[in-house]
Amino acid sequence: MARTPLPADLPQDLPLCFARSASMAARALVRVYNAHMRESGLQMAQFSVLAGLRIDRYDSLSHLADGLALERTTLLRNLDQLRRAGMVAPCGSEGRGKRYRLTPAGEAALAKAMPFWRKAQDAFAAELGPDAALAYKRELSTLRRAAETLAADLDANPDAKAAPDAPSR
């Protein structure tokens, strides 16, 4: 089926937008992981937070949010849901940062979910093949590093955020 051409005033590479492509891939991936994990009672976002807490390599909630590629407010919402479910509990703070730990129920939920996560992970590896799976992981890491570099550059140079040819105020 032939595609309808884009209007002439739009960039012709618009459908190839990095952000759009990455978002579409992420949504599709999460749908597959959530389907595999449904029986565990956890969604992928909750699983990621529990696993991140279990690994325990974070100095602050902001650091944990960065490591999980979540907005801090999204992490806080997930932590609140997990706290109400009895899976995590605050465990004091270091400096100004609040810390959380897995409760025994959280440890059990993570252990129960792990085989479902593994099944989803293995399904993608099988679908892609071992060489392609490794290549995609490397390319995604490269894309993320590039995005982080560009974001840091924009944060350091606010004038670069202005749209090209935009009237200055």
N, C-alpha and C positions, 0 to 999 in steps of 0.2 A: 504494500500500500504506500503510495507516494505521500510524502509529508507536505503540508501546506507551507509555503515559504513564509518567513517572518516578514512583518512590515519593514519597509525600507529604512524607516527611521530608527530601527532597533539594531544593536550590534548583532551580526550574524553568528557570533560565537556565544550568544546569551545562553542557549541550551547547554553549553559546556561549562557553565559557571562552576568553579571549584566548590563554593559553599553549597550550592544546590545539589551537586553530585554527591558530596560528602554527606549531606543531610539525608538524602534519599537512601544512600547505602546504609547509613547508621540506623534509620528507621526500619529498613528491611532486616538488618542483622538482629536488632532488638526483638522484632516480631518473632523471628525464628527461635532465639534464645528463650523468650518468654513462653512460647508454645512448648518447648522442651521442658522448661522449669515449672510449668503450671502445677504439676502433681506435687512439687516440693512445697508449694504454698508461698513461694517467694517470686517476685519479679526480678528481672535483671538488675534494675537500679538498686533494689534492696540487697540483693546478693553482692553487688559490687561494694556497697557501703560496709556490709558485714565482713567481706574479705579484706577490704582496706583497713578496717579496725583490727582484724586478726593479724595482719602483717605487721601492724603497729610501727610504721616508719614515718610518723607525722609529728610535727612540732606544734601545730595549731590546726584548728578546723579549716582555716583558709588554705593551709598547706595540704591537708587531706583533700579538700575540694579540688585543688589544682591537680593533685595526683589522680583523682578520679574523673577529671575533666568535667566537673559539675560547677555550676554557679554556687556560691556559698549559701544562698537562700534555699536552693534546691537541696543541698546537703542537709541543711537544718530541718527542712520539711521531712526528709527521709529519716533522719535521726529521731525526730519527734514521733513518727509513725512506729519506728522500731522500738522506741522507748515505751510507748503505750502498749505495744505487743509484748513487752517484757524481754526483748531480745538484746537491748543495750541499756547501759546505765551510766550516768556521769560518774567520773572517778577522780574528781578534783581538777586541779589546773596546774599548769606550769607557767609561771609568769602571768601574763594576762590571758593565756589561751586555755579554754575549757577542753577537757579530754573526756572521751567515752571509752568504755570497755564492753566486750561482749559478756552477757550473762550466760549462765549455763543453758538457758533456753536459746540464746543466740548462737552459742557454739553448736548446739544440737541442730538448729535450723540450717546453719551453714554446712554441717556435715551431711545432713539429709539432702541438701540441694546440690552438693558437689558432683555426684554421679550424673545428675541431669545436665549440669553445666558441661561436664566432660563429654556427654553424648552430643550436645550441640556443637561443642568445639571440634570433636572428631568428625561430625557430619560436614562441617565446612571444610576441614582438611581433606576429607575424602572427595568432596565435590570439586574442589580446586586442584587436588593433587599436591603432593608434598613440596615440589619445587615452586609451584605457583603460590601455595599458601605462605611459604617463607618469603617469597618475593613481595607479595602483597603486604605482609607485616612490615617489611623493611620500607616499602614505599609509603605506607601510612605513617610510619615514624618520621620519614623525611618530610612528608606533607605537614605533619604536626609541628615539627621543628621550624619549618619555614613560616608557618602561621604565627608561631610564638615569637620568632625574630621580627616579623613584620609588625605584630602587635606591640612589641617592646619599642620598636622604632617610632611607631605612631604615638605611643605614650610619651616618649622622650621629645618628640617634635610635634606639638599640637597643630602647628600651621600646616603640616602635611595632610591633616584630616580634611581640609577644605576640598570641595569638589573642584576638578579642573575648570577653569574659566568661570568659576562662581564669583558673583560680585562679593567683594569683601565688605564687612560692616564696620 
